[in-house]
Amino acid sequence: MEIDPVVEGHSASSDDWRRALARVVPAVVVLRVTVVRAFDTESANSSYATGFIVDKQRGIILTNRHVVKPGPVVAEAMFLNREEIPVHPIYRDPVHDFGFFHFDPAAVQFLEYQDIPLSPEAAAVGLEIRVVGNDSGEKVSILAGTIARLDRDAPVYKKDGYNDFNTFYLQAASGTKGGSSGSPVIDSRGCAVALNAGSKSSSASAFFLPLDRVVRALGAIQQCFEEKEGGGFVVHKWRPPVVPRGTLQLTFIHRGFDETRRLGLKRETEAEVRKEAGAAETGLLVVDSVVPGGPADGRLEPGDILVRVNGKVLTQFLALESILDDAVGATVTLDVERGGTPLSLTLSVHDLHSVTPDRFLELSGGVLHALSYQQARNFRFPCGLVYVAEPGYMLSRAGVPRFAIIQKLADKEVPDLESFIREFGRLKAGARVPIEYVTHGERHRPKSVLLVVDRHAWYAPPEMYCRDDSTGLWRIAQALPAPPPSAAVDGDAAAAGGAADGAAGDGEGETQEEGGSKEGGENGGEQQRGEKRGRGEEGEGGEGGKKCKVEETVLSDGDVPHAAADAAADAAADGAEASAKPAGTSSLVESALEPAFVMMEVHVPSSVMVDGVHAQHFFGTALVVHHTPQLGLIVVDRNTVAVSVSDIMLSFSAYPVEVPGEVVFLHPVHNFAFVAYDPSALGAAAAAAVKPATLKPSPPLHRGDRVHLVGLSRSQAVTSRQSVVTNPTATLTVGAADCPRYRAINMDVVEIDTDFGQSFSGVLADDTGAVRALWGSFSTFLKYGDGGTDDLQFVRGIPIAFVSSVLQHILLAPPSTPIRPHLTPPLPSAPPSAATDTEGKGQAIVEGEEAREAVGQVRDHMGGLQQQAGGDGRLLMNGRLWEMPCVRVLEAELAPMLLSKARSFGLTDPWVRVLAQADPLRRQVLRVKGTLAGSAVAGVLQQGDMLLAVNNRPVTCFADVEVACCELDSGGGESAVPLEGTGAGVVSNGDESMAEVREPIGAPGEAAEAGKTAVNGLSEAAAGAAGAAGAGGTAGRIDGKGGSSLAAAGAEAPLSLHLTILRQGKEQRVQAATDVRHGFGTTRVVNWAGCLVQDPHPAVRATGFLPSQGHGAYVARWCHGSPAHRYGLYALHWIVEINGRPVPDLDALVAISQELEHGAFVRVKVVHLNGKPRVLTLKQDLHYWPTWELRFVPSSGTWHRTILKIQK
C-alpha cells in the first residue's frame, strides 16, 4: 500500500479523511478477551477491546499489552462484517503497553481489508488524528482529536497493577473510553501514528503510546514465519519470536532543567547537555526507583541525574532503550550526578524477559509464580520471589492474601517457585504447617499462619502452566509426581496427626460479578460470596481432611465401645481433669457445659459452592452430644454448617486441641446439622476431658421459665447469663433470598428476654446444665422499599427435642428410620443397660430393649424409604458404617394465621371453636404459603389453603403435621401414649410444648362427647376433629375408627395424609402424598464450561417453579474467566436443551457434554428462575475448562472427582 508523504502545513479535507477511514475501518477488529486464570497484575475476567491488522499476510493484530495480558487468555476477533475468528497471543512486551495477536488470514472469507501501516515519525504536535475503535462497547466509533503533547509522562493506572514506564506518551483531547484500548490513532493518510492506551475521564484526555518500539518488535515477529513456495507465509505454526529487551531494573522519569538544578545538576553540565542535545531539549532523565536485587541496586539511587550513557549525552527514553536492548548480557557505562557529585558506573544489562514470568503453579484454585518485574517495581521486592497472584482456597483459608510474597513453608526458606514446589511436594495430605508471608503494605512485618495441605477432591492436583509462544497456549502438566497407591488413602496419618486428607489445585477461579471487580457472582446479585456472619480471624484457621477411606464395616445394634479404647481413656482421665477448665468457670451451669462446647470453623471451597451458599467462611458455637471411642457427634445450626461440601475444624473448649470434622447430617427442614469427628484424633487426655452434654427434651419450656444462655466467646471463654423464656413457641419467619439458599421453614422457636446479641450462639440450659434448646443462628434476607437488600443474622432457640430425636435414630435405628420428634424421653434417665451406655463417657439415648423393639417394628418399611430418599442411608464415619435417618415431610411451606383474621377468609365459626379448643393459647390456623415445585403435594395444595385437620385431627401448629408424617411410617394413624411430664390422656401429636393446653377438661370420653355436641351444624370431618381434640386421639382417621380400617378399605395411599382444608371459603378433603428426604444434602455436581450444575435444591424448589422442559440441571455458580462467564451462562438458570437435545437431568447433561469437542460452538437453551427462557451460544474450552463431576459416596464416606471430558 502506497503512503502519501506528509505535507507540511497541509490541512486534510473531509475527502481525505473519508478515503483514509474507508481503508482503515475494515482492518479494525473488536477483540473479546477472556483471562482464564489470574496472573501477575491481572485477575480472571472477560472484556472487550480493539485491535487492528498490521500484517495481513501473516495474520498479525496489534493491540495493547493490557489487552493481550501476560497470562493465559482465550480471545476472538470480530471484523466489521461480523465474521468472528479465534486469535492467539504471539507477543506481549514486558514493559510497554503493546502486544500482538495472531490469526489465520484464510479464516476471513467475506471481507476485503488492508493492513494499516505504522508511521511513528509522523506524530507531531498539532496533527489532526482520528481514533477508530470499539469505544464504550460500540462496534465502530470514530473520535477526532489533535495531538497536544509528545512528552507526557506514562499514565499511572494502579499502584498494585500494570503501569507503563520509561517512555513518553502522546496526549490529545479525544475523550476515548472503555473498549477503545488498542485502537489505531491515524492521520489523514490512513497511517497509524500511535496506539491508543488509556484516558482520563475527568479531563477528556486520551493517552497514546508511540510506535517506535512497536515497529522494532513487529519486525522481529515477522521473521518467525516461514515463506511458502510460490508466495505467502505458513501461518499455522511459527517460531517463538525473539525480541531482545534489556533492563537495568530501574525506573527513570523526565524532569525539566529547573527541577534538575534543584536536584544538584551543575550549571556546567547543563550547558554541555543543552549544547549537545540541541536547543529543543528541556530536561534530563532522573532515577525514580530501583528494584532491589537488580543490577542497579546499591549503585544508583532515586534522584540521580543521568547525563551520559557509554560516553554520549542522553536525554530521551527511546535512545536509552535502544542502547539497553542492543546490550543484553553485556555492560553499559552510566555517567550520573548525585547532588552535584559526578559518578561513573558500569552496570550489567539483564534480559528483561528473564524477569517476566512465563509459567505458574495452580494450587487449590490459587495461582503462584515468580514475582514479575512489574510487581517488583510496584512493591520494591526482588524479582523471582514466590508471588501469590490468586490465593485460591487453600491459601485463603490460611489467611494469605492476594499479592502476598511467600518467604517460608514449613519453616523452610522458599526463595523461588522451584523451591516452593519442592517443599510442598514433601508435605503429606492433611499436614498443618506454618507458612510465612509478607505484603507490600506491611513489608517489615512478616506474618506466619497455619496452612492445611489440602489435597481434597474439590480441586484437581497441583498443575504447572507453561507458556508456549509457538502456539499462544499454556501447556499444562502435573506439578507433583502422583502419590503411590499406599499414599492415596491417608486415614492413618490423619488419625495420628488430628487431620485427614485434603486436595489442591484446580483453577476454577473465584466467581465474581460480570463487568466488575466485586467478588460476588452474577449481575443483580444472583451469586453472593463473602464473609458473612461473624467472620473470624483466618490466620490460623485450617483443618485436615474430610473423610477417611477405610474398609467397609457394618455396625450392629449391640456394638459397645472397645474395652481397650475405654481403658486408655480411663487411664488418661486423671491427667485430663487437670487440663480441663471447668474449675475456673463462674457457675455450675458453665462447669457442666464447658466440656461439651466446641468452636467450629467452616470453610466452603469456591469451586463447589452449591445450594446457593452465600459465604465461604463461617464459624459458631457447637455442642458435643455423643462421645465414645468409636464416634463423636456435634450439633450446630445450619447457618454455620450450610452445606455438606465443607471443610470443618473443631476447637474443643474442654481441652486445647483442634481436629477436623465432617458433615454427616443436614436436617432438610429444621435449622441444625450433625458433624462427626474421630475421638481417637483427640489424644487420650483430650478424649477423656470432652463430655457430651445432657439433653432434656421434656418437659417442654413454658413462658416464664428461667434458663441460662451459655456459649463461647470469640476467645473461647464460656459465657453465660440468666434469662427468662418469653415465648416458647414463636413462629419463625425467614425471608427468601434473591439467590435461593437454605432457610428454616415450618418451625417454632424459643424467644428469651435478654441475650448477648445477634452473633452469639450456644444453648439454653436449666440450673443443672441440662440443655433445653439449641441457641442457633439464622440468616434472613431483607428487601427494602427503595430496592435495597440486606442479610440479617439473628438467633433463636431450637427445642432440643428436634435434635434428640435425630440423634436417637443415628445411633440406634437402621437407615432412613422415620424421625418422630418430641417423643424422646429425657436422656439422662436412661439406665446402664441402654444400647449406647458408655458409663458416663458417651450419651445414652433410649433404653436398649425399647430401642430394639422400635427398630424391629419399622425394619420392613425401610427399603421403601431408602429408595424414596435416593440411597441406602448408610454413611461411613470413622471406619464404621452408620445408618442415617431420613425425614418424611409434607413439602409445603405453612404459616400461622390468627383465628380472628381467618374469619375474614371464610373460616366458619364451628371450625374456629374446634381449633380454639385444640390450642387455646395461640388460637391460630395454618395457612399454605406455597408448595415446593416437583414435590408430591404440588398441585394438591394451593397458596391460601387453610389446613384444618390431618387424618381427622385438628391442626394448629407445625408439629401436628410433622408427627402425622412420621406416623405414616410407624403404621398407625394416632398415638395416645402419654408424654413424660405432661400428664395422661394427652393426644400424642408430637408437640410436647402444647401439652398444657391439650389436657382433657374431664375424662377422655366426656371430652370427646363435649367436642361432638358443643357445635351444631359441624361437618363430619370437623366433628371428628373436635372429638380427637378432646379425646385421647382415638379418632386417628377420617372415619374416626382408627388407622387399620382405612388401610383395609383402601381409602387412601399408605404414605399419604388425608387433609381437611378450607379453600376459597369451601371446606374440602384432599389426599396429600408425602416426600422422604435424606440428610446428606447435595451429593453430586457437574462443572461444565465453567459453571457448576446441580439438581435444584429445596430452596430453589420452594420458589414454586421448575421448568417444564426439564429441571435437573440447575446452574448454581459460574467461574470467572470461564466460557460460562464469557457467553453469559450465569447462575439461577436451568439448562433445558443443548443443541436441541433435552437435558432433563444431570445424567443427560453428562452424556451430551461427552460428545462435544474442544472449540465446538454449542447452542444452549436456558430458563431463568423467573421463568424467562433464552437461547445462547457457547464455545467449548476443554483445554482450560475440562468437564468434571464431583460425587459423594456415603458408603465410602468420600467425595470422588472424575474428569469427564478434556482436550485430547
MONOR-V245647 format. One record per residue. RES is the residue in one small letter. D_LAST is the distance of its C-alpha to the last C-alpha in Angstrom with 2 decimals. Layout:
RES;D_LAST
RES;D_LAST
This chain:
m;42.58
e;46.15
i;47.14
d;50.65
p;52.51
v;53.44
v;56.98
e;58.95
g;60.64
h;58.95
s;58.06
a;55.20
s;56.15
s;54.26
d;53.52
d;51.99
w;49.65
r;48.87
r;47.88
a;45.84
l;43.94
a;43.30
r;41.49
v;39.67
v;38.51
p;35.98
a;34.28
v;33.92
v;30.71
v;29.90
l;26.98
r;25.17
v;23.56
t;21.80
v;21.83
v;18.99
r;20.61
a;24.22
f;25.01
d;28.36
t;30.72
e;28.33
s;27.28
a;24.37
n;25.62
s;25.38
s;28.02
y;29.34
a;30.81
t;31.92
g;31.09
f;32.58
i;31.67
v;33.32
d;31.80
k;31.09
q;30.18
r;27.56
g;26.35
i;27.50
i;28.48
l;30.86
t;31.05
n;31.90
r;30.25
h;30.45
v;28.34
v;25.67
k;25.76
p;25.35
g;22.18
p;18.72
v;19.17
v;17.74
a;20.40
e;21.69
a;24.95
m;27.30
f;30.01
l;33.54
n;32.92
r;30.11
e;27.30
e;24.25
i;21.60
p;18.92
v;20.24
h;19.05
p;21.43
i;22.79
y;25.79
r;27.76
d;31.17
p;31.78
v;35.12
h;36.00
d;34.67
f;32.72
g;29.19
f;27.25
f;24.29
h;22.86
f;22.16
d;22.00
p;25.64
a;24.91
a;23.19
v;26.69
q;28.40
f;31.44
l;32.98
e;35.31
y;35.32
q;36.42
d;35.32
i;37.68
p;39.59
l;40.14
s;43.79
p;44.30
e;47.87
a;48.92
a;48.66
a;52.23
v;54.24
g;55.43
l;52.69
e;51.78
i;48.07
r;45.67
v;42.47
v;40.02
g;37.06
n;35.57
d;38.40
s;38.37
g;35.51
e;37.31
k;35.36
v;38.07
s;40.82
i;43.41
l;45.55
a;48.57
g;49.96
t;51.91
i;50.89
a;53.29
r;52.19
l;50.38
d;50.70
r;49.40
d;47.81
a;44.06
p;43.44
v;42.66
y;40.16
k;39.57
k;41.07
d;37.82
g;35.37
y;34.70
n;37.87
d;38.69
f;41.56
n;43.57
t;43.89
f;46.14
y;45.10
l;46.76
q;48.22
a;49.22
a;50.28
s;47.65
g;46.56
t;42.79
k;40.74
g;37.24
g;34.63
s;36.55
s;34.93
g;33.90
s;36.46
p;38.40
v;42.05
i;43.73
d;47.27
s;49.23
r;47.87
g;44.27
c;43.26
a;41.34
v;43.73
a;41.73
l;38.59
n;39.11
a;37.93
g;39.87
s;43.03
k;45.83
s;46.53
s;49.97
s;51.30
a;49.10
s;48.23
a;45.06
f;43.74
f;42.36
l;40.69
p;42.39
l;40.27
d;41.69
r;38.82
v;36.30
v;37.74
r;37.41
a;33.73
l;32.96
g;34.65
a;32.54
i;29.28
q;30.47
q;30.93
c;27.18
f;26.56
e;27.47
e;29.90
k;29.35
e;32.02
g;34.26
g;33.46
g;30.75
f;27.83
v;24.25
v;22.46
h;18.76
k;19.02
w;21.79
r;23.21
p;23.27
p;26.61
v;29.53
v;32.09
p;34.74
r;35.86
g;38.65
t;39.99
l;42.90
q;41.31
l;44.16
t;44.90
f;47.81
i;49.61
h;52.16
r;55.64
g;58.80
f;61.78
d;63.61
e;60.99
t;60.70
r;64.48
r;64.34
l;61.68
g;64.17
l;63.59
k;66.79
r;68.72
e;68.89
t;65.10
e;64.70
a;67.19
e;65.43
v;62.07
r;63.60
k;65.24
e;62.18
a;59.64
g;61.93
a;63.76
a;60.70
e;59.07
t;59.52
g;57.99
l;55.93
l;52.67
v;53.11
v;50.82
d;49.45
s;47.17
v;45.93
v;42.70
p;43.62
g;42.58
g;42.23
p;44.40
a;46.99
d;47.23
g;50.82
r;51.90
l;51.82
e;52.76
p;52.55
g;55.51
d;55.58
i;56.38
l;54.59
v;57.16
r;55.89
v;52.77
n;53.49
g;57.05
k;56.45
v;57.14
l;53.93
t;53.93
q;50.65
f;47.03
l;45.80
a;48.00
l;47.00
e;43.28
s;43.76
i;45.57
l;42.97
d;40.00
d;41.86
a;42.80
v;39.54
g;40.35
a;44.05
t;46.88
v;48.90
t;52.41
l;53.18
d;56.71
v;57.08
e;59.97
r;59.99
g;62.95
g;64.94
t;64.15
p;62.38
l;59.57
s;57.66
l;54.29
t;51.79
l;48.19
s;44.91
v;42.30
h;38.86
d;35.53
l;34.57
h;30.83
s;31.31
v;32.47
t;29.68
p;26.70
d;23.26
r;21.45
f;21.88
l;21.58
e;20.39
l;22.67
s;23.29
g;22.50
g;24.57
v;24.02
l;26.05
h;26.41
a;29.24
l;32.05
s;31.87
y;34.92
q;35.05
q;35.43
a;37.51
r;39.90
n;39.98
f;40.49
r;42.38
f;40.28
p;39.18
c;35.77
g;33.05
l;34.02
v;31.57
y;31.21
v;30.04
a;28.36
e;27.60
p;29.07
g;26.76
y;27.94
m;29.09
l;30.98
s;32.47
r;33.82
a;35.60
g;36.95
v;35.17
p;35.06
r;32.94
f;33.99
a;35.35
i;35.56
i;34.94
q;37.54
k;37.58
l;35.44
a;37.30
d;40.30
k;38.45
e;38.30
v;34.85
p;35.60
d;32.03
l;28.44
e;28.08
s;31.12
f;29.97
i;26.69
r;28.83
e;31.39
f;29.01
g;27.26
r;30.71
l;31.35
k;31.06
a;29.57
g;32.34
a;34.37
r;36.54
v;37.21
p;38.92
i;37.06
e;39.14
y;38.35
v;40.32
t;40.12
h;41.55
g;44.02
e;45.44
r;44.65
h;47.69
r;47.00
p;44.01
k;42.92
s;41.88
v;40.07
l;38.56
l;34.81
v;33.28
v;30.25
d;28.00
r;25.21
h;25.02
a;22.30
w;22.92
y;20.31
a;17.35
p;18.56
p;19.62
e;16.97
m;17.75
y;16.65
c;17.66
r;18.32
d;17.17
d;19.96
s;18.66
t;15.84
g;17.24
l;14.30
w;14.67
r;12.56
i;12.28
a;13.51
q;15.78
a;19.30
l;21.19
p;21.05
a;20.31
p;23.72
p;25.43
p;25.77
s;29.33
a;28.36
a;26.00
v;29.14
d;31.45
g;34.24
d;36.93
a;36.19
a;36.09
a;39.39
a;41.05
g;40.08
g;40.37
a;36.71
a;33.65
d;29.97
g;27.95
a;24.47
a;22.96
g;20.48
d;18.13
g;18.76
e;19.62
g;22.36
e;25.88
t;26.70
q;29.70
e;31.75
e;30.31
g;32.01
g;33.69
s;33.58
k;35.06
e;32.98
g;33.38
g;30.96
e;31.19
n;34.03
g;37.27
g;36.65
e;34.34
q;32.60
q;34.70
r;33.99
g;36.71
e;39.11
k;41.55
r;44.26
g;45.90
r;43.17
g;44.05
e;43.50
e;39.95
g;40.87
e;41.09
g;39.35
g;36.68
e;35.92
g;34.38
g;32.03
k;32.09
k;32.57
c;33.06
k;31.33
v;34.20
e;35.47
e;36.52
t;40.21
v;42.44
l;45.20
s;48.51
d;51.06
g;53.50
d;51.35
v;53.25
p;52.37
h;52.15
a;55.49
a;54.05
a;52.10
d;55.23
a;57.31
a;55.02
a;55.08
d;58.86
a;59.32
a;57.47
a;59.16
d;62.13
g;60.09
a;57.88
e;60.89
a;61.84
s;58.47
a;58.30
k;59.65
p;61.83
a;64.98
g;64.46
t;63.81
s;66.41
s;66.89
l;66.77
v;63.99
e;61.79
s;62.59
a;61.63
l;58.29
e;57.09
p;55.69
a;53.52
f;52.05
v;48.51
m;46.93
m;43.39
e;40.63
v;37.49
h;34.19
v;31.52
p;27.96
s;26.97
s;23.51
v;25.28
m;28.51
v;29.15
d;32.36
g;33.36
v;34.37
h;36.04
a;35.76
q;33.86
h;36.95
f;39.93
f;42.84
g;45.98
t;48.57
a;47.87
l;50.18
v;50.00
v;51.18
h;50.37
h;50.38
t;50.56
p;49.08
q;46.44
l;45.39
g;46.07
l;45.73
i;46.12
v;46.70
v;45.77
d;45.57
r;42.38
n;42.73
t;41.85
v;39.25
a;37.63
v;34.43
s;33.32
v;30.14
s;32.27
d;33.13
i;36.87
m;39.35
l;42.88
s;45.87
f;48.98
s;52.41
a;54.17
y;52.72
p;50.72
v;47.36
e;43.87
v;41.42
p;38.26
g;38.57
e;36.43
v;36.94
v;38.17
f;39.88
l;39.84
h;42.77
p;41.58
v;44.90
h;46.89
n;46.10
f;45.44
a;42.78
f;42.91
v;41.15
a;41.29
y;41.63
d;42.22
p;45.91
s;45.44
a;43.36
l;46.48
g;48.56
a;51.88
a;53.93
a;51.74
a;51.23
a;55.02
a;55.55
v;53.25
k;55.16
p;54.07
a;55.96
t;58.62
l;57.73
k;60.64
p;59.58
s;63.18
p;65.64
p;63.79
l;64.36
h;67.13
r;68.15
g;70.15
d;68.68
r;68.41
v;64.99
h;63.39
l;60.20
v;58.48
g;55.18
l;53.61
s;53.86
r;51.14
s;52.71
q;52.55
a;56.31
v;57.62
t;59.31
s;61.51
r;64.12
q;66.33
s;65.81
v;67.07
v;65.20
t;65.88
n;63.83
p;62.33
t;60.71
a;59.47
t;56.98
l;53.59
t;52.21
v;48.72
g;47.42
a;44.04
a;41.56
d;39.85
c;36.55
p;37.47
r;37.59
y;39.60
r;43.34
a;46.12
i;48.08
n;51.09
m;52.38
d;55.79
v;55.98
v;58.75
e;60.25
i;62.54
d;64.92
t;63.53
d;60.22
f;58.42
g;56.42
q;53.24
s;50.89
f;52.85
s;51.73
g;53.31
v;55.68
l;59.08
a;61.35
d;64.98
d;67.60
t;66.48
g;62.85
a;61.65
v;58.75
r;59.67
a;56.69
l;53.38
w;53.73
g;50.23
s;48.46
f;47.44
s;45.49
t;46.60
f;45.56
l;48.41
k;48.67
y;51.55
g;53.50
d;52.33
g;48.71
g;47.98
t;46.24
d;46.39
d;45.18
l;48.25
q;48.42
f;51.42
v;52.60
r;54.43
g;55.49
i;53.55
p;56.02
i;55.18
a;55.79
f;52.35
v;50.84
s;53.09
s;52.40
v;48.64
l;49.26
q;51.57
h;48.96
i;46.28
l;48.69
l;50.72
a;49.15
p;46.45
p;43.21
s;43.61
t;47.38
p;48.77
i;49.93
r;53.62
p;54.27
h;57.69
l;59.01
t;58.25
p;61.48
p;61.94
l;59.72
p;62.31
s;64.66
a;62.53
p;64.54
p;63.43
s;62.53
a;59.65
a;56.35
t;54.77
d;57.81
t;56.99
e;60.50
g;59.84
k;56.41
g;54.39
q;55.15
a;57.06
i;56.16
v;58.35
e;60.61
g;58.96
e;60.88
e;60.48
a;56.77
r;56.40
e;58.59
a;56.62
v;53.35
g;54.80
q;55.84
v;52.36
r;50.24
d;50.40
h;48.94
m;45.94
g;43.60
g;43.82
l;43.36
q;40.25
q;38.62
q;39.71
a;38.24
g;34.86
g;35.10
d;37.58
g;38.52
r;38.24
l;36.83
l;36.36
m;38.40
n;39.34
g;38.59
r;40.52
l;39.78
w;41.84
e;42.48
m;41.90
p;43.96
c;42.99
v;44.98
r;46.51
v;46.99
l;48.35
e;45.62
a;47.99
e;48.86
l;52.61
a;55.08
p;58.78
m;61.49
l;65.14
l;67.42
s;69.55
k;66.70
a;65.58
r;68.96
s;68.04
f;65.03
g;67.26
l;67.54
t;70.86
d;73.60
p;73.44
w;69.78
v;70.58
r;73.21
v;70.98
l;68.13
a;70.62
q;72.20
a;68.85
d;67.98
p;71.08
l;69.54
r;66.57
r;67.81
q;64.48
v;62.36
l;58.59
r;57.00
v;53.50
k;51.43
g;48.46
t;46.24
l;42.59
a;40.56
g;39.29
s;41.88
a;44.40
v;47.18
a;45.59
g;47.91
v;50.69
l;51.76
q;52.05
q;52.43
g;56.09
d;56.95
m;59.39
l;58.83
l;62.32
a;61.98
v;59.51
n;60.84
n;64.29
r;64.31
p;64.59
v;61.54
t;62.08
c;59.26
f;55.60
a;56.48
d;58.35
v;55.21
e;53.10
v;55.56
a;55.98
c;52.26
c;52.59
e;55.60
l;53.59
d;51.84
s;55.09
g;56.64
g;59.51
g;60.40
e;62.49
s;63.30
a;66.83
v;66.51
p;68.18
l;66.04
e;67.10
g;69.23
t;69.61
g;72.53
a;72.86
g;72.38
v;69.45
v;66.80
s;63.69
n;61.27
g;59.30
d;60.53
e;62.89
s;63.53
m;65.37
a;67.62
e;70.53
v;70.61
r;70.00
e;72.89
p;75.32
i;78.52
g;80.54
a;79.89
p;76.71
g;78.74
e;80.73
a;77.67
a;76.10
e;79.27
a;79.53
g;76.04
k;76.94
t;80.30
a;79.84
v;78.03
n;79.62
g;77.46
l;74.28
s;71.63
e;71.01
a;67.69
a;69.27
a;72.22
g;70.04
a;68.07
a;71.34
g;72.50
a;69.29
a;69.64
g;73.10
a;72.80
g;70.71
g;67.79
t;69.29
a;68.01
g;64.40
r;63.54
i;64.62
d;67.50
g;68.77
k;69.07
g;66.19
g;62.66
s;63.30
s;65.14
l;62.39
a;59.78
a;62.09
a;62.84
g;59.21
a;59.98
e;56.64
a;53.23
p;53.14
l;50.63
s;52.02
l;54.58
h;57.55
l;58.09
t;61.12
i;60.18
l;61.96
r;60.18
q;61.90
g;65.23
k;65.01
e;64.64
q;61.99
r;60.57
v;56.88
q;54.72
a;51.65
a;48.90
t;47.37
d;43.84
v;42.61
r;40.29
h;38.90
g;38.86
f;35.27
g;34.27
t;30.77
t;28.66
r;25.28
v;23.21
v;19.83
n;18.15
w;16.55
a;16.08
g;18.17
c;21.08
l;22.49
v;23.44
q;26.05
d;28.93
p;31.87
h;34.01
p;37.79
a;38.57
v;36.55
r;38.26
a;41.56
t;41.37
g;42.23
f;39.39
l;36.34
p;34.89
s;35.91
q;32.58
g;30.89
h;31.14
g;28.57
a;25.90
y;27.78
v;26.27
a;27.92
r;26.39
w;24.06
c;22.59
h;23.76
g;21.33
s;18.93
p;18.36
a;21.04
h;23.39
r;22.60
y;23.33
g;25.95
l;24.61
y;27.13
a;28.81
l;31.51
h;29.65
w;28.68
i;25.65
v;27.40
e;25.31
i;21.82
n;21.96
g;25.33
r;24.34
p;26.37
v;25.02
p;27.95
d;26.36
l;23.39
d;22.43
a;22.19
l;20.12
v;17.56
a;17.62
i;17.25
s;14.50
q;12.23
e;12.86
l;12.06
e;9.11
h;8.38
g;11.66
a;13.56
f;17.12
v;18.46
r;22.17
v;23.33
k;26.89
v;28.29
v;31.77
h;33.34
l;35.56
n;38.51
g;37.58
k;36.51
p;33.58
r;31.40
v;28.35
l;25.75
t;22.58
l;19.46
k;16.34
q;13.05
d;11.63
l;8.67
h;8.55
y;12.10
w;12.76
p;10.56
t;12.64
w;14.77
e;18.08
l;21.19
r;23.88
f;27.30
v;28.70
p;32.49
s;33.27
s;31.28
g;31.98
t;28.47
w;25.64
h;22.27
r;19.00
t;15.97
i;12.39
l;11.98
k;8.78
i;6.21
q;3.78
k;0.00
